[in-house]
Amino acid sequence: MPDGSSAPLSAAYAAAGFLFTSGQLAFDEAGKLHTGDIAEQTRLCLENIHRLLTNEGLSLQDVVKVNIWLTDASDFRGFNAAYSEFFGEHRPARSTVRSDLMLPGAKVEIEAIAAY
């Protein structure tokens, strides 16, 4: 589930003036993984991060670092377009790597670190 309730982890954890989110996949609010295109999956991941930030009184403007895992390097352009739409002119530090993910159908996983 996007809130971490069915896995041994916290969806987000506050420490030392930062909020660390666990890696977010393209789960909807009902906990269903959407296996659509990379842009749709990216938007759902970022919406989940936005929800976690909002719950802590933070916004996307407070994000200082983002880590991304893509299962297919050829998805980078579509991912980057959706990511740019979401963050606008805000440009947090970012790392992007190609890697297999734990859930079949997941194309992207995103985690963020925000400063309070």
FISETOR-95704 format. One record per residue (C-alpha): residue in one letter; x negated, y, z negated; residue number from 1; chain. Coordinates in nm, 4 decimals, always signed. Example, Ala and Ser with C-alpha at 12.3 -4.5 7.8 and 13.67 -1.06 7.14 Angstrom:
BEGIN
[r A, [-1.2300, -0.4500, -0.7800], 1, A]
[r S, [-1.3670, -0.1060, -0.7140], 2, A]
This chain:
BEGIN
[r M, [+0.0000, +0.0000, +0.0000], 1, A]
[r P, [-0.1190, +0.3570, +0.0614], 2, A]
[r D, [-0.0995, +0.4319, -0.3117], 3, A]
[r G, [-0.3405, +0.1479, -0.3997], 4, A]
[r S, [-0.0718, -0.0391, -0.5948], 5, A]
[r S, [-0.1314, -0.3763, -0.4286], 6, A]
[r A, [-0.5113, -0.3693, -0.4327], 7, A]
[r P, [-0.7655, -0.3495, -0.7164], 8, A]
[r L, [-0.8511, +0.0157, -0.6533], 9, A]
[r S, [-0.7362, +0.3709, -0.7071], 10, A]
[r A, [-0.5957, +0.5537, -0.4064], 11, A]
[r A, [-0.7862, +0.8585, -0.5319], 12, A]
[r Y, [-1.0186, +0.9207, -0.8246], 13, A]
[r A, [-1.1160, +1.2532, -0.9790], 14, A]
[r A, [-1.4650, +1.2965, -1.1239], 15, A]
[r A, [-1.7224, +1.5746, -1.1658], 16, A]
[r G, [-1.5037, +1.8381, -0.9986], 17, A]
[r F, [-1.4273, +1.6268, -0.6928], 18, A]
[r L, [-1.1428, +1.4074, -0.5717], 19, A]
[r F, [-1.2609, +1.0918, -0.3940], 20, A]
[r T, [-1.0025, +0.9132, -0.1820], 21, A]
[r S, [-1.0215, +0.5458, -0.1035], 22, A]
[r G, [-1.0353, +0.4598, +0.2635], 23, A]
[r Q, [-0.6960, +0.5238, +0.4182], 24, A]
[r L, [-0.5505, +0.3100, +0.6950], 25, A]
[r A, [-0.2509, +0.3881, +0.9159], 26, A]
[r F, [+0.0125, +0.2836, +0.6614], 27, A]
[r D, [+0.3493, +0.4565, +0.6629], 28, A]
[r E, [+0.5285, +0.5479, +0.3385], 29, A]
[r A, [+0.6916, +0.2020, +0.3312], 30, A]
[r G, [+0.3484, +0.0375, +0.3370], 31, A]
[r K, [+0.3699, -0.0887, +0.6959], 32, A]
[r L, [+0.0506, -0.0744, +0.9020], 33, A]
[r H, [+0.1123, +0.0989, +1.2336], 34, A]
[r T, [-0.0899, -0.0531, +1.5133], 35, A]
[r G, [-0.0303, +0.2206, +1.7715], 36, A]
[r D, [-0.2950, +0.4151, +1.9568], 37, A]
[r I, [-0.5941, +0.5771, +1.7910], 38, A]
[r A, [-0.4322, +0.9230, +1.7759], 39, A]
[r E, [-0.1250, +0.7882, +1.5929], 40, A]
[r Q, [-0.3364, +0.5857, +1.3521], 41, A]
[r T, [-0.5656, +0.8828, +1.2859], 42, A]
[r R, [-0.2695, +1.1100, +1.2099], 43, A]
[r L, [-0.1210, +0.8558, +0.9656], 44, A]
[r C, [-0.4555, +0.8156, +0.7868], 45, A]
[r L, [-0.4909, +1.1925, +0.7539], 46, A]
[r E, [-0.1283, +1.2336, +0.6412], 47, A]
[r N, [-0.2003, +0.9807, +0.3644], 48, A]
[r I, [-0.5089, +1.1782, +0.2624], 49, A]
[r H, [-0.3083, +1.5012, +0.2716], 50, A]
[r R, [-0.0483, +1.3447, +0.0404], 51, A]
[r L, [-0.3194, +1.2373, -0.2069], 52, A]
[r L, [-0.4711, +1.5862, -0.2015], 53, A]
[r T, [-0.1324, +1.7526, -0.2522], 54, A]
[r N, [-0.0619, +1.5297, -0.5523], 55, A]
[r E, [-0.3770, +1.6777, -0.7098], 56, A]
[r G, [-0.3017, +2.0381, -0.6168], 57, A]
[r L, [-0.5551, +2.0379, -0.3337], 58, A]
[r S, [-0.5319, +2.1013, +0.0408], 59, A]
[r L, [-0.7246, +1.9988, +0.3507], 60, A]
[r Q, [-0.9260, +2.3200, +0.3102], 61, A]
[r D, [-1.0722, +2.1695, -0.0102], 62, A]
[r V, [-1.2172, +1.8681, +0.1750], 63, A]
[r V, [-1.5976, +1.8856, +0.1834], 64, A]
[r K, [-1.6881, +1.5427, +0.3301], 65, A]
[r V, [-1.5093, +1.2848, +0.5446], 66, A]
[r N, [-1.6233, +0.9314, +0.6304], 67, A]
[r I, [-1.4691, +0.7507, +0.9269], 68, A]
[r W, [-1.4853, +0.3946, +1.0543], 69, A]
[r L, [-1.3653, +0.3188, +1.4083], 70, A]
[r T, [-1.3315, -0.0361, +1.5400], 71, A]
[r D, [-1.3957, +0.0722, +1.9003], 72, A]
[r A, [-1.6472, +0.3377, +1.9973], 73, A]
[r S, [-1.4411, +0.4160, +2.3083], 74, A]
[r D, [-1.1665, +0.5475, +2.0742], 75, A]
[r F, [-1.3930, +0.8300, +1.9548], 76, A]
[r R, [-1.2544, +1.0917, +2.1947], 77, A]
[r G, [-0.8880, +1.0211, +2.1019], 78, A]
[r F, [-0.9772, +1.0068, +1.7330], 79, A]
[r N, [-1.1680, +1.3351, +1.7519], 80, A]
[r A, [-0.8768, +1.5122, +1.9236], 81, A]
[r A, [-0.6270, +1.4035, +1.6545], 82, A]
[r Y, [-0.8764, +1.4819, +1.3754], 83, A]
[r S, [-0.9404, +1.8320, +1.5163], 84, A]
[r E, [-0.5653, +1.9045, +1.5347], 85, A]
[r F, [-0.5271, +1.8088, +1.1706], 86, A]
[r F, [-0.8211, +2.0062, +1.0300], 87, A]
[r G, [-0.7999, +2.3051, +1.2656], 88, A]
[r E, [-1.0952, +2.5390, +1.2161], 89, A]
[r H, [-1.2005, +2.3758, +0.8866], 90, A]
[r R, [-1.5118, +2.1662, +0.9490], 91, A]
[r P, [-1.6061, +1.9462, +0.6521], 92, A]
[r A, [-1.9257, +1.7413, +0.6734], 93, A]
[r R, [-1.8495, +1.4122, +0.8459], 94, A]
[r S, [-1.9903, +1.0695, +0.9254], 95, A]
[r T, [-1.8377, +0.8426, +1.1888], 96, A]
[r V, [-1.9438, +0.4819, +1.2472], 97, A]
[r R, [-1.8203, +0.1860, +1.4495], 98, A]
[r S, [-1.7314, -0.1141, +1.2338], 99, A]
[r D, [-1.4855, -0.3975, +1.2011], 100, A]
[r L, [-1.2053, -0.3300, +0.9531], 101, A]
[r M, [-1.0440, -0.5709, +0.7087], 102, A]
[r L, [-0.6870, -0.5570, +0.8481], 103, A]
[r P, [-0.6094, -0.6843, +1.1980], 104, A]
[r G, [-0.4675, -0.4050, +1.4138], 105, A]
[r A, [-0.6326, -0.1252, +1.2145], 106, A]
[r K, [-0.8386, +0.0932, +1.4480], 107, A]
[r V, [-0.9546, +0.3601, +1.2032], 108, A]
[r E, [-1.0192, +0.4042, +0.8314], 109, A]
[r I, [-1.0796, +0.7460, +0.6785], 110, A]
[r E, [-1.1892, +0.8548, +0.3328], 111, A]
[r A, [-1.2354, +1.2092, +0.2069], 112, A]
[r I, [-1.4030, +1.3954, -0.0755], 113, A]
[r A, [-1.2470, +1.7235, -0.1873], 114, A]
[r A, [-1.3709, +1.9826, -0.4361], 115, A]
[r Y, [-1.1462, +2.1230, -0.7077], 116, A]
